[in-house]
């Protein structure tokens, strides 16, 4: 009717009915319109020549109806802000909010409401429709990844229900997906899941789109996102580009968002709790059957057929070996010249004590870098918690002897220096009460200061005077006595003969007389 919103397709159908019949009752039965309404439309159609000749196009009919049937809108009420329009526009352009605008206008005599202010501002910036642009990529170009909460599953080790997460990787062109359930979203788990996904597809996409979760992106930024070190290495190893979404825009990875929802409502929907191992076994079959062989709602194709026919060949080849699951950590070198990584201790050159270093823990080794990425230490990966791996040259020279020296090593070093030094060391180590290893280390360290020849000479002199101690040998060296000729060994004591009481007094008891 006039004055209401008109469906122009229905209007065109009504005009056809009016052209075909003059019986308004019959048209009423067909269209359900009131006969007065039918008569009004018949008069309008006759007035504009629509009952004879060619039926105009829908565009012409819509324009004619808009101009002649629609009742002009009543004039709008003048806004109470109109006298203050110039000031309101100036404040709005400066970014001032509605409440503050009302306060500034009140200072100029405005008496209207806050709602009047908001209505006025709404006319300045009419609402824009929420537009979605669908982006499709070529085969093999893109994969999207995400986590979704999967409810509780049974831990196969403890038998206890635990929270589990579903990792979903979707190939953007074919919509073929890989799903795996895990207990956590750690960096190590994140990297392992990428490896499993690529191996499932038999190839690597050219880029991976992800949300800004910490396992992949340490700092979200539109222009310069900071990619987690291990994830960067993983991307370089497999040859894919990391493409984080803009912060708070999950719709930019809508394909995997839909995939996560499909896993929840189809595979997980109504499923009784099973072990994580069983769930992962079942979901792989589900990916290739239920999920892979359905007709996708958007593409209208079967994902697994699209994958096998086209996308699989467009993926990059897998590297010869899988990525070494390396973890990175920033650590401070402690006063004892060690950093802690995964509950084990690794030595670092003592000059870096107190500094922050980057620690990379691979499957076989641990590497330590300075903040400017200079490699300063490499160790084999510790096998047990609390293990301490040490390179002797990382420790201060003054601390090495007492820390690293053992009995056998001390004897070996003393033997190289000379027989007198060996005798001194052996004598000290043979003490059955006091541990003399530290003293031995200090004596041997004197060779680094004065040379092996002088230490050997000092030990010769110490043995002559039976002065076997660190202080005595150090004093001999300090006074230069090692340069003087070695003293003659003391003469053996005069021979004496000792008889026992039986020999002396035996004759008193009938024994032999002693002469």
C-alpha positions as CSV (number, residue, x, y, z in Angstrom):
1,X,0.0,0.0,0.0
2,X,1.0,3.6,-0.4
3,X,3.1,4.9,2.4
4,X,4.6,1.5,3.2
5,X,7.7,-0.4,2.1
6,X,6.9,-2.1,-1.3
7,X,8.1,-5.4,-2.5
8,X,8.6,-4.6,-6.2
9,X,8.6,-8.2,-7.3
10,X,5.2,-8.7,-5.7
11,X,4.0,-5.4,-7.3
12,X,5.1,-6.7,-10.7
13,X,3.2,-10.0,-10.1
14,X,0.1,-7.9,-9.1
15,X,0.3,-5.9,-12.3
16,X,0.4,-9.1,-14.2
17,X,-2.8,-10.3,-12.4
18,X,-4.5,-6.9,-13.1
19,X,-3.6,-7.2,-16.8
20,X,-4.9,-10.8,-17.0
21,X,-8.3,-10.3,-15.3
22,X,-10.8,-7.7,-14.5
23,X,-12.4,-9.8,-11.7
24,X,-11.2,-8.3,-8.5
25,X,-12.7,-11.1,-6.4
26,X,-10.6,-13.7,-8.3
27,X,-7.5,-11.6,-7.8
28,X,-8.4,-11.3,-4.1
29,X,-8.5,-15.1,-3.8
30,X,-5.1,-15.4,-5.6
31,X,-3.2,-12.6,-3.8
32,X,-5.0,-12.4,-0.5
33,X,-5.2,-8.5,-0.9
34,X,-8.3,-6.5,0.1
35,X,-10.5,-5.6,-2.8
36,X,-10.2,-1.9,-2.0
37,X,-6.4,-2.2,-2.2
38,X,-6.8,-4.1,-5.5
39,X,-9.0,-1.3,-6.9
40,X,-6.5,1.3,-5.8
41,X,-3.6,-0.5,-7.6
42,X,-5.8,-1.0,-10.7
43,X,-6.5,2.7,-10.9
44,X,-2.8,3.4,-10.4
45,X,-1.8,1.0,-13.0
46,X,-4.4,2.3,-15.5
47,X,-3.2,5.9,-14.8
48,X,0.4,5.0,-15.8
49,X,-0.5,2.8,-18.8
50,X,0.6,-0.5,-17.2
51,X,-2.5,-2.5,-18.1
52,X,-1.7,-2.5,-21.8
53,X,1.3,-2.8,-23.9
54,X,4.7,-4.3,-22.8
55,X,5.2,-4.8,-19.1
56,X,8.0,-2.5,-18.0
57,X,11.2,-3.9,-16.5
58,X,11.5,-4.3,-12.7
59,X,13.9,-1.3,-12.6
60,X,11.4,1.0,-14.4
61,X,8.5,-0.3,-12.3
62,X,10.4,0.2,-9.0
63,X,11.3,3.8,-10.0
64,X,7.7,4.6,-11.0
65,X,6.3,3.1,-7.8
66,X,8.8,5.0,-5.7
67,X,7.8,8.3,-7.3
68,X,4.1,7.8,-7.3
69,X,3.1,5.3,-4.7
70,X,5.3,6.1,-1.7
71,X,3.9,8.8,0.6
72,X,6.5,11.5,1.2
73,X,8.1,11.2,4.5
74,X,7.0,13.7,7.1
75,X,9.4,16.5,7.7
76,X,11.9,15.7,10.4
77,X,11.8,17.6,13.7
78,X,14.5,20.2,13.9
79,X,17.3,19.1,16.2
80,X,17.7,21.2,19.4
81,X,21.4,21.3,18.5
82,X,20.8,23.1,15.3
83,X,21.6,26.6,16.8
84,X,24.9,25.2,18.0
85,X,25.7,23.2,14.9
86,X,29.0,24.9,14.1
87,X,30.4,24.4,17.6
88,X,29.1,20.8,17.8
89,X,30.8,20.0,14.5
90,X,34.1,21.6,15.6
91,X,34.1,19.6,18.9
92,X,33.2,16.3,17.1
93,X,36.0,16.8,14.6
94,X,38.4,17.3,17.5
95,X,37.5,13.9,18.9
96,X,35.5,15.2,21.8
97,X,32.9,12.6,23.1
98,X,29.2,13.2,23.4
99,X,29.0,13.9,27.2
100,X,31.8,16.5,26.9
101,X,30.1,18.1,23.9
102,X,26.8,18.4,25.8
103,X,28.7,20.1,28.7
104,X,30.4,22.6,26.3
105,X,27.1,23.4,24.6
106,X,25.4,23.9,28.0
107,X,28.0,26.6,28.7
108,X,26.6,28.3,25.5
109,X,22.9,27.9,26.6
110,X,22.0,24.5,25.3
111,X,19.2,22.8,27.3
112,X,18.7,19.6,25.3
113,X,19.3,16.0,26.4
114,X,22.3,13.8,25.9
115,X,20.2,11.6,23.6
116,X,19.7,14.7,21.4
117,X,23.4,15.0,21.2
118,X,23.9,11.4,20.2
119,X,21.1,11.6,17.5
120,X,22.8,14.6,16.0
121,X,26.2,12.9,16.0
122,X,24.7,9.8,14.4
123,X,23.5,11.8,11.5
124,X,27.0,13.0,10.9
125,X,28.5,9.5,10.7
126,X,25.8,7.1,9.5
127,X,26.3,3.5,10.4
128,X,28.2,1.5,7.7
129,X,27.1,-2.1,7.0
130,X,29.3,-4.9,8.4
131,X,31.0,-6.1,5.2
132,X,32.8,-9.4,5.0
133,X,35.2,-10.1,2.2
134,X,35.9,-13.8,1.6
135,X,39.5,-14.5,0.6
136,X,40.3,-17.7,-1.3
137,X,43.9,-18.8,-1.9
138,X,45.4,-21.0,-4.6
139,X,46.1,-24.7,-3.9
140,X,49.0,-25.4,-1.5
141,X,49.4,-21.7,-0.7
142,X,48.0,-21.5,2.9
143,X,47.2,-23.5,6.0
144,X,45.4,-22.1,9.0
145,X,46.0,-23.4,12.6
146,X,44.3,-23.0,15.9
147,X,43.6,-24.6,19.3
148,X,40.1,-25.3,20.7
149,X,39.0,-26.7,24.0
150,X,38.1,-30.3,23.7
151,X,36.7,-31.1,27.1
152,X,38.1,-33.7,29.4
153,X,39.8,-36.9,28.4
154,X,41.3,-39.8,30.3
155,X,45.1,-39.6,30.9
156,X,46.3,-43.1,29.8
157,X,49.1,-43.0,32.4
158,X,47.1,-42.0,35.5
159,X,43.5,-42.9,34.5
160,X,42.4,-39.4,35.6
161,X,40.2,-37.0,33.6
162,X,42.2,-34.0,32.4
163,X,41.5,-30.9,30.2
164,X,42.5,-31.5,26.6
165,X,42.9,-29.3,23.6
166,X,42.3,-29.9,19.9
167,X,44.9,-28.7,17.5
168,X,43.4,-28.2,14.0
169,X,45.3,-27.5,10.8
170,X,43.2,-26.8,7.7
171,X,44.4,-26.4,4.2
172,X,42.7,-23.3,3.0
173,X,41.9,-24.4,-0.6
174,X,40.7,-27.9,-0.2
175,X,39.5,-27.6,3.5
176,X,41.2,-31.0,4.2
177,X,42.1,-30.9,7.9
178,X,44.4,-32.5,10.5
179,X,43.4,-32.8,14.1
180,X,45.3,-33.9,17.2
181,X,44.4,-33.8,20.9
182,X,47.0,-32.6,23.5
183,X,47.3,-31.7,27.1
184,X,48.9,-28.3,26.7
185,X,49.7,-25.5,24.3
186,X,53.4,-25.2,25.1
187,X,56.0,-24.2,22.5
188,X,57.4,-27.8,22.4
189,X,53.8,-29.2,21.8
190,X,53.1,-26.5,19.2
191,X,56.2,-27.3,17.2
192,X,55.6,-31.1,17.3
193,X,52.0,-30.6,16.1
194,X,53.2,-28.7,13.1
195,X,55.6,-31.5,12.2
196,X,52.7,-34.1,12.6
197,X,50.4,-32.0,10.5
198,X,52.9,-31.6,7.6
199,X,53.7,-35.3,7.7
200,X,50.0,-36.1,7.6
201,X,49.5,-34.0,4.5
202,X,52.8,-35.2,3.0
203,X,54.0,-31.6,2.3
204,X,54.3,-28.1,3.6
205,X,52.1,-25.1,2.6
206,X,53.8,-21.8,1.6
207,X,52.4,-20.0,4.6
208,X,50.7,-20.7,7.9
209,X,48.1,-18.3,9.3
210,X,47.7,-18.3,13.1
211,X,46.3,-16.3,15.9
212,X,48.7,-14.5,18.2
213,X,49.1,-17.2,20.8
214,X,52.4,-17.1,22.8
215,X,53.7,-20.4,21.4
216,X,54.1,-18.8,18.0
217,X,54.1,-15.0,18.5
218,X,55.8,-13.4,21.5
219,X,54.6,-9.8,20.7
220,X,51.5,-9.1,18.5
221,X,52.0,-6.2,16.1
222,X,50.4,-5.5,12.8
223,X,53.6,-4.3,11.1
224,X,56.3,-6.1,13.1
225,X,55.2,-9.2,15.0
226,X,57.8,-10.9,17.1
227,X,57.9,-14.6,16.2
228,X,59.0,-17.0,18.9
229,X,62.6,-18.1,18.3
230,X,61.9,-21.8,18.0
231,X,58.9,-21.2,15.7
232,X,61.0,-19.0,13.5
233,X,63.6,-21.9,13.2
234,X,60.8,-24.3,12.5
235,X,59.5,-22.1,9.7
236,X,62.9,-21.7,8.2
237,X,63.5,-25.5,8.4
238,X,60.2,-26.4,6.6
239,X,60.2,-23.3,4.3
240,X,56.8,-21.7,5.3
241,X,56.0,-18.1,6.1
242,X,54.4,-17.2,9.4
243,X,51.4,-15.0,8.9
244,X,49.9,-13.9,12.3
245,X,46.4,-12.4,12.2
246,X,45.9,-8.8,13.3
247,X,45.2,-8.7,17.1
248,X,41.6,-9.4,18.0
249,X,40.6,-10.5,14.4
250,X,40.0,-14.2,14.6
251,X,37.8,-13.9,11.5
252,X,41.0,-13.6,9.4
253,X,41.5,-17.3,10.0
254,X,37.8,-18.2,9.6
255,X,38.5,-21.5,7.8
256,X,40.2,-23.0,10.8
257,X,37.7,-21.4,13.2
258,X,35.0,-23.2,11.3
259,X,37.1,-26.4,11.4
260,X,37.4,-26.2,15.2
261,X,33.7,-25.7,15.6
262,X,33.1,-28.7,13.3
263,X,35.4,-30.9,15.4
264,X,33.5,-29.9,18.5
265,X,30.0,-30.4,17.2
266,X,30.6,-33.5,15.1
267,X,33.5,-35.6,16.4
268,X,33.3,-34.5,20.0
269,X,29.6,-33.9,20.2
270,X,28.0,-36.5,22.5
271,X,31.2,-38.5,22.6
272,X,31.9,-40.4,25.9
273,X,35.3,-39.6,27.5
274,X,38.1,-41.9,26.2
275,X,41.8,-41.9,26.6
276,X,43.8,-39.2,24.7
277,X,45.5,-42.0,22.8
278,X,42.2,-43.5,21.7
279,X,40.8,-40.1,20.7
280,X,43.8,-39.4,18.5
281,X,43.5,-42.7,16.8
282,X,39.8,-42.2,16.2
283,X,40.1,-38.6,15.0
284,X,42.7,-39.4,12.3
285,X,40.1,-41.8,10.8
286,X,37.4,-39.2,11.2
287,X,39.6,-36.6,9.3
288,X,39.8,-39.0,6.3
289,X,36.2,-40.2,6.4
290,X,33.5,-38.0,8.0
291,X,35.3,-34.7,7.7
292,X,37.3,-35.5,4.5
293,X,34.5,-37.0,2.5
294,X,31.6,-34.6,3.3
295,X,30.5,-32.0,0.8
296,X,31.9,-28.8,2.3
297,X,29.3,-26.1,2.9
298,X,31.3,-23.3,1.3
299,X,33.3,-25.0,-1.5
300,X,30.6,-27.5,-2.4
301,X,33.3,-30.1,-3.0
302,X,34.7,-33.1,-1.1
303,X,37.8,-31.9,0.8
304,X,39.8,-35.2,0.5
305,X,39.1,-35.5,-3.2
306,X,40.2,-31.9,-3.8
307,X,43.3,-32.5,-1.8
308,X,44.3,-35.6,-3.6
309,X,43.5,-34.3,-7.0
310,X,45.1,-30.9,-6.8
311,X,46.4,-29.5,-3.5
312,X,48.7,-32.3,-2.4
313,X,50.9,-31.8,-5.5
314,X,51.0,-28.0,-4.9
315,X,52.5,-28.4,-1.4
316,X,56.2,-28.0,-0.8
317,X,58.2,-31.2,-0.3
318,X,59.0,-32.2,3.2
319,X,62.7,-31.7,4.2
320,X,65.0,-34.7,4.4
321,X,64.8,-34.8,8.2
322,X,62.2,-33.4,10.6
323,X,62.8,-30.2,12.6
324,X,65.0,-30.7,15.7
325,X,62.5,-29.6,18.4
326,X,64.5,-26.8,19.9
327,X,63.4,-24.7,22.8
328,X,64.7,-21.2,23.5
329,X,65.0,-19.5,26.8
330,X,66.5,-16.2,28.1
331,X,68.7,-16.9,31.2
332,X,71.0,-15.0,33.4
333,X,74.5,-16.5,34.0
334,X,74.8,-17.1,37.8
335,X,77.9,-16.4,39.9
336,X,78.9,-20.0,39.6
337,X,79.2,-19.6,35.8
338,X,76.2,-21.8,35.0
339,X,72.7,-21.3,33.5
340,X,69.7,-23.5,34.2
341,X,67.8,-25.0,31.3
342,X,65.2,-27.7,31.7
343,X,66.3,-28.4,35.3
344,X,70.0,-29.0,34.3
345,X,73.1,-26.8,34.6
346,X,75.3,-25.8,31.8
347,X,78.6,-23.8,32.1
348,X,79.2,-20.5,30.4
349,X,82.6,-18.6,30.2
350,X,83.1,-16.8,33.5
351,X,83.3,-13.4,31.8
352,X,79.5,-13.5,31.2
353,X,78.6,-13.8,34.8
354,X,75.5,-11.6,35.5
355,X,74.7,-11.2,31.8
356,X,71.6,-12.4,30.0
357,X,72.1,-15.0,27.4
358,X,69.9,-17.0,24.9
359,X,69.8,-20.7,25.5
360,X,68.8,-23.1,22.7
361,X,67.9,-26.6,23.8
362,X,67.8,-29.1,20.9
363,X,67.2,-32.8,21.0
364,X,70.9,-33.6,21.2
365,X,72.7,-30.4,22.3
366,X,72.4,-27.1,24.1
367,X,73.8,-24.0,22.6
368,X,74.3,-20.7,24.4
369,X,74.4,-17.3,22.7
370,X,75.0,-13.7,23.7
371,X,72.4,-11.1,23.2
372,X,74.0,-10.2,19.9
373,X,73.9,-13.9,18.8
374,X,77.5,-14.9,19.3
375,X,77.8,-18.6,20.1
376,X,79.8,-18.9,23.4
377,X,79.1,-22.4,24.6
378,X,77.9,-25.8,23.3
379,X,77.1,-28.8,25.5
380,X,75.5,-32.2,25.0
381,X,71.9,-32.3,26.3
382,X,71.6,-33.4,29.9
383,X,69.8,-36.7,30.4
384,X,68.7,-36.2,34.0
385,X,67.4,-33.3,36.1
386,X,70.1,-31.7,38.2
387,X,73.0,-32.9,35.9
388,X,75.8,-30.3,35.7
389,X,77.8,-30.1,32.5
390,X,81.1,-28.2,32.7
391,X,83.8,-27.1,30.3
392,X,86.9,-26.5,32.5
393,X,88.0,-23.4,30.4
394,X,84.7,-21.7,31.3
395,X,85.8,-21.4,35.0
396,X,88.2,-18.8,36.4
397,X,91.8,-20.1,36.4
398,X,92.0,-19.5,40.2
399,X,89.1,-21.8,40.8
400,X,89.9,-24.7,38.5
401,X,92.4,-26.7,40.6
402,X,90.3,-27.3,43.6
403,X,87.1,-27.9,41.6
404,X,88.3,-30.2,38.9
405,X,91.5,-31.9,40.4
406,X,91.2,-35.6,41.5
407,X,93.7,-37.9,43.0
408,X,94.7,-39.7,39.8
409,X,94.9,-36.4,37.9
410,X,97.1,-34.9,40.7
411,X,99.5,-37.8,40.6
412,X,99.7,-37.7,36.8
413,X,100.5,-34.0,36.8
414,X,103.1,-34.4,39.6
415,X,104.8,-37.2,37.7
416,X,105.2,-35.0,34.7
417,X,106.8,-32.3,36.8
418,X,109.4,-34.6,38.5
419,X,110.0,-37.4,41.0
420,X,110.4,-35.0,44.0
421,X,107.1,-33.4,43.2
422,X,105.5,-36.8,42.8
423,X,106.8,-37.8,46.2
424,X,105.5,-34.7,47.9
425,X,102.1,-35.2,46.3
426,X,101.9,-38.9,47.1
427,X,102.9,-38.2,50.7
428,X,100.2,-35.6,51.2
429,X,97.5,-37.8,49.5
430,X,98.5,-40.7,51.8
431,X,97.4,-38.8,54.9
432,X,94.8,-41.1,56.5
433,X,93.1,-38.4,58.5
434,X,93.0,-35.1,56.5
435,X,92.0,-34.7,52.9
436,X,95.0,-33.0,51.4
437,X,93.7,-32.7,47.8
438,X,93.1,-29.0,48.0
439,X,96.7,-28.5,49.3
440,X,98.1,-30.6,46.5
441,X,96.2,-28.5,44.0
442,X,97.7,-25.3,45.3
443,X,101.2,-26.8,45.2
444,X,100.7,-27.9,41.6
445,X,99.3,-24.5,40.7
446,X,102.7,-23.0,41.6
447,X,104.1,-24.6,38.5
448,X,102.0,-22.3,36.4
449,X,103.6,-19.3,38.1
450,X,107.3,-20.3,38.4
451,X,107.6,-23.2,36.0
452,X,107.9,-27.0,36.5
453,X,111.7,-26.9,37.0
454,X,111.7,-24.5,40.0
455,X,108.8,-26.4,41.6
456,X,110.7,-29.6,41.3
457,X,113.8,-28.0,42.9
458,X,111.7,-26.6,45.7
459,X,110.2,-30.0,46.4
460,X,113.7,-31.5,46.5
461,X,114.7,-29.0,49.2
462,X,111.4,-29.5,51.1
463,X,112.0,-33.2,51.2
464,X,115.5,-32.7,52.5
465,X,114.2,-30.7,55.4
466,X,111.1,-32.8,55.8
467,X,109.0,-29.6,55.3
468,X,106.2,-31.0,53.1
469,X,103.6,-28.3,53.0
470,X,102.3,-25.6,50.7
471,X,103.6,-22.8,53.0
472,X,107.1,-24.3,53.1
473,X,107.4,-24.9,49.3
474,X,106.0,-21.4,48.6
475,X,108.5,-19.8,51.0
476,X,111.4,-21.7,49.3
477,X,110.3,-20.3,46.0
478,X,109.7,-16.8,47.4
479,X,113.2,-16.7,48.8
480,X,114.8,-18.2,45.8
481,X,116.3,-21.1,47.7
482,X,115.4,-23.4,44.9
483,X,118.3,-21.9,43.0
484,X,120.9,-22.9,45.6
485,X,122.5,-26.4,45.5
486,X,120.4,-29.1,47.1
487,X,121.7,-29.8,50.7
488,X,123.4,-33.1,51.5
489,X,121.0,-35.5,53.0
490,X,121.6,-35.9,56.8
491,X,124.0,-38.7,57.9
492,X,122.3,-41.8,59.3
493,X,122.3,-42.0,63.1
494,X,125.2,-44.0,64.7
495,X,124.5,-47.7,65.1
496,X,123.4,-48.8,68.5
497,X,122.8,-52.1,70.0
498,X,119.8,-52.7,72.2
499,X,119.3,-55.7,74.4
500,X,116.2,-56.7,76.1
501,X,115.8,-57.3,79.8
502,X,116.1,-61.0,79.5
503,X,119.6,-60.6,77.9
504,X,120.8,-58.3,80.7
505,X,119.3,-60.0,83.7
506,X,118.8,-63.5,82.6
507,X,121.7,-64.9,84.7
508,X,119.8,-64.0,87.8
509,X,117.2,-66.6,86.8
510,X,119.6,-69.3,85.7
511,X,120.1,-67.9,82.3
512,X,123.3,-67.1,80.3
513,X,125.5,-64.3,81.5
514,X,125.5,-61.4,79.0
515,X,129.0,-60.0,78.1
